[in-house]
């Protein structure tokens, strides 16, 4: 399976608590729910299209708990997102959860080497192993170069505080833009794939 990362971002790279005020208040974060005003049909169509390719989900512990509190209550079998999340395998790296009641959930990380366990999941047959949100997990995946495709949704806001996708100290790398679209509310949906190491150069004029 290819590992694809789907993340809502502000223009200054913050991914914390896009969906609601109480989603993640770490660091006294006061802007939870910042993505809500920008939802539209374009946005929904893009997300729905991605879920069609899901074979399994890899979710951080906090994101898993948020999803598990919401999506099992959406029981319409025609719902393109709920039907996938409720039925497909879900893997949760965690050192704190001891049980998970949501259908088809497996807790991983018991060996302590989350990166190695994720690498094994990627070897399983299927289309996409999808990560949604999950900031701490995303940092681990970036550190170990496990992401095959980034699907980044840039919202026209900047917050000046909050958890970022590419945190200080993360490994450097180049990305290749695969596609980019813009929704009616100004959300830029950009898809990137890894492109090796960062290439350096200079605009300085040659010395005579």
C-alpha positions in Angstrom: 0.0 0.0 0.0 1.1 3.6 -0.6 1.1 5.8 2.4 -0.8 9.0 1.8 -0.9 11.9 4.3 -4.0 14.2 4.3 -3.7 17.4 6.3 -5.4 20.7 6.7 -2.9 23.6 7.0 -2.9 27.3 7.7 -0.7 29.4 5.5 1.9 29.4 8.3 1.8 25.6 8.4 -0.3 25.0 11.5 -2.3 21.8 11.5 -3.7 21.9 15.1 -7.4 21.5 15.7 -8.9 22.5 12.4 -12.3 20.9 13.1 -13.5 22.3 16.4 -12.7 24.4 19.5 -12.1 21.3 21.8 -10.3 19.2 19.3 -6.8 19.9 20.6 -6.2 22.6 23.2 -2.5 21.8 23.8 -0.4 24.9 24.4 -3.6 26.9 25.2 -4.5 26.8 21.5 -7.4 29.2 21.0 -8.2 28.8 17.3 -9.8 25.4 17.2 -12.2 25.1 14.3 -10.3 27.5 11.9 -11.1 25.4 8.8 -14.9 25.3 9.3 -15.8 28.6 7.4 -14.2 27.3 4.2 -16.1 24.1 3.6 -17.8 23.9 0.2 -18.7 21.4 -2.5 -15.2 21.6 -4.1 -13.7 20.7 -0.7 -16.1 17.8 -0.2 -15.6 16.4 -3.6 -11.8 16.3 -3.2 -12.0 14.6 0.2 -14.6 12.1 -1.0 -12.4 11.2 -4.1 -9.5 10.4 -1.8 -11.5 8.1 0.4 -12.4 6.0 -2.7 -8.8 4.9 -2.8 -8.5 4.0 0.9 -7.7 0.4 1.8 -6.8 1.0 5.4 -6.2 3.9 7.8 -3.3 4.8 10.0 -4.4 7.3 12.7 -2.7 8.9 15.6 -4.2 8.3 19.0 -5.9 11.7 19.5 -7.3 11.7 15.9 -8.5 8.1 16.4 -10.4 9.1 19.5 -12.0 12.1 17.7 -13.0 9.9 14.8 -14.2 7.1 17.0 -16.5 9.5 18.8 -18.1 10.7 15.6 -18.0 8.4 12.6 -19.6 5.3 14.1 -22.7 7.5 14.7 -23.0 8.1 11.0 -24.8 4.9 9.9 -25.9 5.8 6.3 -24.2 3.1 4.2 -24.2 5.5 1.3 -22.0 8.0 3.1 -18.7 7.9 1.2 -16.5 8.7 4.2 -18.3 7.0 7.1 -18.7 3.8 5.1 -15.0 3.6 4.6 -13.9 4.6 8.1 -16.4 2.3 9.8 -15.6 -0.8 7.7 -11.9 -0.7 6.7 -9.0 -1.7 8.9 -7.7 1.1 11.2 -4.3 1.0 12.8 -3.4 3.2 15.8 0.2 3.6 17.1 -0.2 4.2 20.8 1.6 3.6 24.1 -1.5 4.7 26.1 -4.6 3.0 24.7 -5.1 -0.6 25.9 -8.3 -1.3 24.0 -10.2 0.1 21.0 -13.9 -0.6 20.5 -14.3 0.8 17.0 -14.9 -1.9 14.4 -11.7 -3.3 12.8 -9.2 -1.4 14.9 -5.8 -2.7 15.7 -3.5 -1.0 18.2 0.2 -1.1 17.1 3.4 0.1 18.6 3.8 -2.6 21.2 7.3 -3.2 19.9 8.2 0.4 20.5 9.3 0.8 16.9 6.4 2.5 15.2 8.3 3.2 12.0 9.1 -0.4 11.5 5.5 -1.5 12.1 4.3 1.1 9.6 6.8 -0.1 7.1 5.4 -3.6 7.5 1.8 -2.3 7.0 2.9 -0.6 3.7 4.0 -4.1 2.5 0.5 -5.4 2.7 -1.6 -5.6 -0.5 -4.0 -2.7 -1.2 -4.3 0.8 -2.7 -3.7 3.4 0.0 -2.9 3.4 3.7 -4.3 6.8 4.6 -3.3 9.1 7.4 -5.6 12.0 8.3 -4.5 14.7 10.6 -2.5 13.0 13.4 0.3 15.6 13.9 2.6 13.5 16.2 2.3 10.5 14.0 2.9 12.7 10.9 6.2 13.9 12.5 7.3 10.3 12.9 6.5 9.4 9.4 8.3 12.4 8.0 11.3 11.7 10.1 11.5 8.1 8.7 10.7 9.0 5.1 7.6 6.8 5.1 5.2 9.1 3.2 4.6 8.4 -0.5 2.3 11.3 -1.1 1.3 14.5 0.7 -2.2 15.9 0.2 -2.1 19.3 1.7 -5.1 21.6 2.0 -3.9 25.2 2.6 -6.6 27.5 4.1 -6.4 31.3 3.7 -5.6 32.0 7.4 -2.5 32.4 9.5 -2.5 31.9 13.2 1.0 32.5 14.5 0.8 29.6 16.9 0.1 25.9 17.0 1.4 22.5 16.0 3.0 22.4 12.5 3.3 19.7 10.0 7.0 20.4 9.3 8.4 21.2 12.7 11.8 22.7 13.4 14.4 20.1 13.3 12.6 17.8 10.8 14.7 16.3 8.1 15.1 18.4 4.9 13.7 17.0 1.6 12.4 18.2 -1.7 8.9 17.6 -2.9 7.4 17.5 -6.4 4.1 19.1 -7.1 1.7 16.5 -8.7 -1.5 18.6 -8.9 -3.1 21.7 -7.5 -6.6 23.0 -7.4 -8.4 25.8 -5.7 -11.9 25.7 -4.1 -14.5 28.4 -4.3 -13.6 29.5 -0.8 -9.9 29.8 -1.6 -8.5 26.6 -0.2 -5.5 25.4 -2.2 -5.4 21.6 -2.5 -1.9 20.6 -3.4 -0.6 17.1 -3.9 3.2 16.4 -3.6 5.4 13.4 -3.8 9.0 13.0 -2.4 11.7 14.2 -4.8 14.9 13.4 -3.0 17.3 15.8 -1.4 17.0 19.5 -1.3 19.0 21.0 -4.2 21.0 24.2 -3.6 22.2 26.9 -5.9 22.9 30.7 -6.0 21.5 33.7 -7.9 24.8 35.6 -7.4 26.4 36.9 -10.5 29.6 35.2 -11.6 32.8 37.1 -10.6 34.7 38.5 -13.6 
